[in-house]
Amino acid sequence: MVGKMPLKRPKRVAHLIQKEISEILQKQIKNTQLGFVTITEVKVTDDLQHAKVYFTVYGSEQERISTEKLLKRKTSFVRYLVGQRIKLRYTPEIVFQYDETIERATRIDELINKIHQERNNAKETQEREKEDNQ
């Protein structure tokens, strides 16, 4: 029995879509509501029918919300431009999704630092108690 070979085409298409959308957002969409947005990843289904576009926004929560709303409003326009730039038989349906990976990583890092700090404080307390008992 032969195992399934991983499909390379969806990954190549995803990379192209990521590159094109990044360029479109920089050059084609002129709107004050668009924050400093980064396309972090694009996942395309094996049949190339759907693309989930992950993005982050540098700035406040309000900037993130306004950027997300703008991207959702401009989805069909962005899809049209992607279709013009990338020659595919069918341009994938695009869904913009806020990427929470960075926020999660920051939260995990904060928790780990807190645990280390608490351990260090506990060790210092134990050492002081030992010195006081001697």
Beta strands, then each sheet from edge to edge (+ up, - down):
strand 1: 36-44
strand 2: 50-58
strand 3: 93-98
sheet 1: 1+ 2- 3-
end
